[in-house]
Amino acid sequence: MQVGVAYASRFKQTWLSLDVPEGSTIAEAIERSGLLAQYPEIDLRENRVGIFGRLAKLDAVLKPGERVEIYRPITADPETIERRDR
């Protein structure tokens, strides 16, 4: 079945379409995508993942056509950002 896997570093966005076996999990799709080798900063113990913008667990089983997203950690303090706008 076809699924997508997406990740955006600070400087580059990558979206891949790939075939995975029926019953594949998010973790298996990410592993199969090669993004872990391409972006060594991804740590699936730390980075959150989701499907179409909704948080999901690594062991969630994928459906055909779904897009897996790997999210970067938030690095800005919301209070600091608010002060910059004033």
C-alpha positions in Angstrom: 0.0 0.0 0.0 1.1 3.6 -0.6 1.8 6.0 2.3 3.7 9.2 2.7 6.4 10.1 5.2 7.3 13.7 5.8 9.9 15.6 7.9 11.1 19.2 7.8 14.4 20.2 9.3 15.1 23.9 9.8 16.5 24.1 6.3 15.0 21.4 4.2 11.6 19.6 3.8 11.3 16.0 2.7 8.2 14.2 1.7 8.5 10.7 0.4 5.8 8.4 -1.1 6.6 4.7 -0.5 5.1 1.2 -0.7 4.8 -0.6 2.6 3.2 -4.0 3.4 -0.4 -4.0 4.7 -0.5 -3.7 8.4 2.7 -1.6 8.7 3.1 0.7 11.6 4.3 4.3 11.7 7.7 3.1 13.0 8.1 0.6 10.2 7.2 3.2 7.6 9.7 5.7 9.0 12.4 3.0 9.1 11.6 2.0 5.5 11.7 5.6 4.3 15.4 6.1 5.0 14.7 9.4 6.8 16.5 8.3 10.0 19.8 7.9 8.0 19.2 11.2 6.1 18.4 13.2 9.2 20.5 11.9 12.1 18.9 14.4 14.5 15.6 12.4 14.4 15.3 10.4 17.6 12.0 8.5 17.7 12.2 8.4 21.5 12.1 12.2 21.5 10.4 13.3 18.3 6.6 13.1 18.2 4.9 11.7 15.2 1.5 12.0 13.7 -0.8 11.2 10.8 -2.2 14.2 8.9 -1.4 16.6 11.7 -2.9 14.5 14.6 -0.5 13.0 17.1 -0.1 9.2 16.9 1.9 6.4 18.5 4.7 4.7 16.7 2.8 1.4 16.8 -0.3 2.7 15.1 -1.2 0.7 12.0 -1.3 2.7 8.8 -4.1 2.8 6.3 -3.5 3.3 2.5 -2.8 6.9 1.5 -2.0 8.2 5.0 0.9 10.7 5.5 3.2 10.1 8.5 4.7 13.2 9.9 7.8 13.5 12.1 7.7 16.6 14.3 10.7 18.6 15.5 10.7 19.6 19.2 9.6 23.1 20.0 12.8 25.1 20.7 11.3 28.6 21.5 9.9 29.7 24.8 6.4 31.0 24.1 6.9 33.8 26.7 10.0 35.0 24.9 8.3 35.1 21.6 5.4 37.1 23.1 7.9 39.7 24.3 9.4 40.1 20.9 6.1 41.1 19.4 5.6 44.0 21.8 
